[in-house]
Amino acid sequence: AQSVTQLGSHVSVSEGALVLLRCNYSSSVPPYLFWYVQYPNQGLQLLLKYTSAATLVKGINGFEAEFKKSETSFHLTKPSAHMSDAAEYFCAVSLYSGNTPLVFGKGTRLSVIA
Amino acid sequence: EPEVTQTPSHQVTQMGQEVILRCVPISNHLYFYWYRQILGQKVEFLVSFYNNEISEKSEIFDDQFSVERPDGSNFTLKIRSTKLEDSAMYFCASSDEDTQYFGPGTRLTVL
């Protein structure tokens, strides 16, 4: 069965600093990988996805993630944090296609300090 | 931009009562899902629905739960007899070929 591990339940960065949110997955077949963001009192918004095309994936709001098969990782980065990036970030994996059930990590809460 | 909508945003009910959570998926999507998030925990898959039938369900989705697409646009989740542990945020999602899009959620509080 597939699983997702997000290292760090809470990450705090200064405004303008690099954002790095870690995600490692386990999967018996090539996975589909997703990052979702949840702002306070809102639903899950898709940030970006990896579906076996380019390994470096660019998403919305300046975020990107790199699929590294050898490390079974899909870390999320942003060069310069903005106050509006403060939210909960979820990494998710699905097998075979994006239509199969998503397995989510526990989430990482990102705080941005002025 | 099309989006998934859910009603109500917040539902409070007494233990043992039936609740129906409603969702309107994105119109040209064919796959529909329910997930839940208990406060402080990860988002968990409940059920997926395709071609007017359940395609997959988790062990959480027991006989107390049911789903229906009654009129070609709405997608509902019914909990027959709510328990305290059903208190959670329930998310509906729909997907195109490879991506699931989520609604804003319904917060269910069981007293």
Boltz contact constraints between the chains, C-beta under 6 A:
constraints:
  - contact:
      token1: [A, 43]
      token2: [B, 102]
      max_distance: 6.0
  - contact:
      token1: [A, 43]
      token2: [B, 103]
      max_distance: 6.0
  - contact:
      token1: [A, 43]
      token2: [B, 104]
      max_distance: 6.0
  - contact:
      token1: [A, 43]
      token2: [B, 105]
      max_distance: 6.0
  - contact:
      token1: [A, 44]
      token2: [B, 102]
      max_distance: 6.0
  - contact:
      token1: [A, 49]
      token2: [B, 99]
      max_distance: 6.0
  - contact:
      token1: [A, 51]
      token2: [B, 98]
      max_distance: 6.0
  - contact:
      token1: [A, 97]
      token2: [B, 98]
      max_distance: 6.0
  - contact:
      token1: [A, 98]
      token2: [B, 98]
      max_distance: 6.0
  - contact:
      token1: [A, 98]
      token2: [B, 99]
      max_distance: 6.0
  - contact:
      token1: [A, 99]
      token2: [B, 31]
      max_distance: 6.0
  - contact:
      token1: [A, 99]
      token2: [B, 95]
      max_distance: 6.0
  - contact:
      token1: [A, 101]
      token2: [B, 45]
      max_distance: 6.0
  - contact:
      token1: [A, 101]
      token2: [B, 48]
      max_distance: 6.0
  - contact:
      token1: [A, 101]
      token2: [B, 56]
      max_distance: 6.0
  - contact:
      token1: [A, 104]
      token2: [B, 42]
      max_distance: 6.0
  - contact:
      token1: [A, 104]
      token2: [B, 43]
      max_distance: 6.0
  - contact:
      token1: [A, 106]
      token2: [B, 42]
      max_distance: 6.0
